[in-house]
Structures are given as C-alpha cells and as structure tokens.
Amino acid sequence: MKHFLKGAAAVASVMFILMLIHIIFNVMGTDLNKYINNVVEILLASSFATVIYQALIRKEQNDDARK
C-alpha cells in the first residue's frame, strides 16, 4: 500500500507542475499544443513520475537488498 501511495504522490506532483506550466503559458497567450504534442508530453510526464517514484522508494530497496 505504501508503494501505491508513493506512486500516486509522484504522479500528482508531476501533474501539478504540468498544470502550472500550462496555466502560466496560457496567461501569457502561448498555446503549448502548437509546440508540444500531447503524446510527447504524456511520455515526458510518465518518465518524470517514474524517476520521482524510484527516488521515493530507493531507501526501501536498499534495506531489502541488505537483508
């Protein structure tokens, strides 16, 4: 259950950052959909979320490896 919550936290943080970026660019009048394809954005977001998740569970993995 802890891994699920850490994964959800990683995804939520990446989505929050992406929403902030889109809000800032929309306020400035720039449409990001012209420059970044949605598929590329999804791939980048999922890879960042995976990196954050791996960083969150690194301590548990090290403890499991020592046992």
C-alpha positions in Angstrom: 0.0 0.0 0.0 2.9 2.3 0.7 4.2 1.9 -2.8 0.8 2.8 -4.3 0.7 6.0 -2.2 4.2 6.9 -3.2 3.4 6.3 -6.8 0.2 8.4 -6.5 2.2 11.2 -4.9 4.7 11.2 -7.7 2.1 11.3 -10.4 0.2 14.1 -8.5 3.3 16.2 -8.2 4.1 15.9 -11.9 0.5 16.7 -12.9 0.5 19.7 -10.6 3.7 21.0 -12.2 2.3 20.4 -15.7 -0.9 22.3 -14.8 1.1 25.2 -13.5 3.2 25.3 -16.7 0.1 25.3 -18.9 -1.6 28.0 -16.8 1.4 30.2 -16.9 1.7 29.9 -20.7 -2.0 30.3 -21.3 -1.9 33.5 -19.3 1.0 34.7 -21.4 -1.1 33.9 -24.5 1.0 31.0 -25.8 -0.7 27.8 -26.8 1.6 24.9 -25.9 -0.4 22.4 -28.0 1.2 24.1 -31.1 4.7 23.3 -29.8 4.4 20.1 -27.8 2.4 17.1 -29.0 0.2 15.6 -26.3 1.8 12.2 -26.7 5.3 13.6 -26.1 4.0 15.4 -23.0 2.5 12.2 -21.6 5.7 10.3 -22.2 7.8 13.0 -20.5 5.3 13.2 -17.6 5.3 9.5 -17.1 9.1 9.3 -17.2 9.4 12.1 -14.6 6.9 10.4 -12.4 8.8 7.2 -12.6 12.1 8.9 -11.7 10.4 10.6 -8.7 8.8 7.2 -7.6 12.2 5.5 -7.8 13.8 8.2 -5.7 11.0 7.8 -3.1 11.4 4.0 -2.8 15.3 4.0 -3.0 15.7 3.6 0.8 13.3 0.7 0.9 15.1 -1.0 -2.0 18.4 -0.6 -0.2 17.0 -2.0 3.0 15.6 -5.0 1.2 18.9 -5.7 -0.6 20.8 -5.7 2.7 18.5 -8.4 4.2 
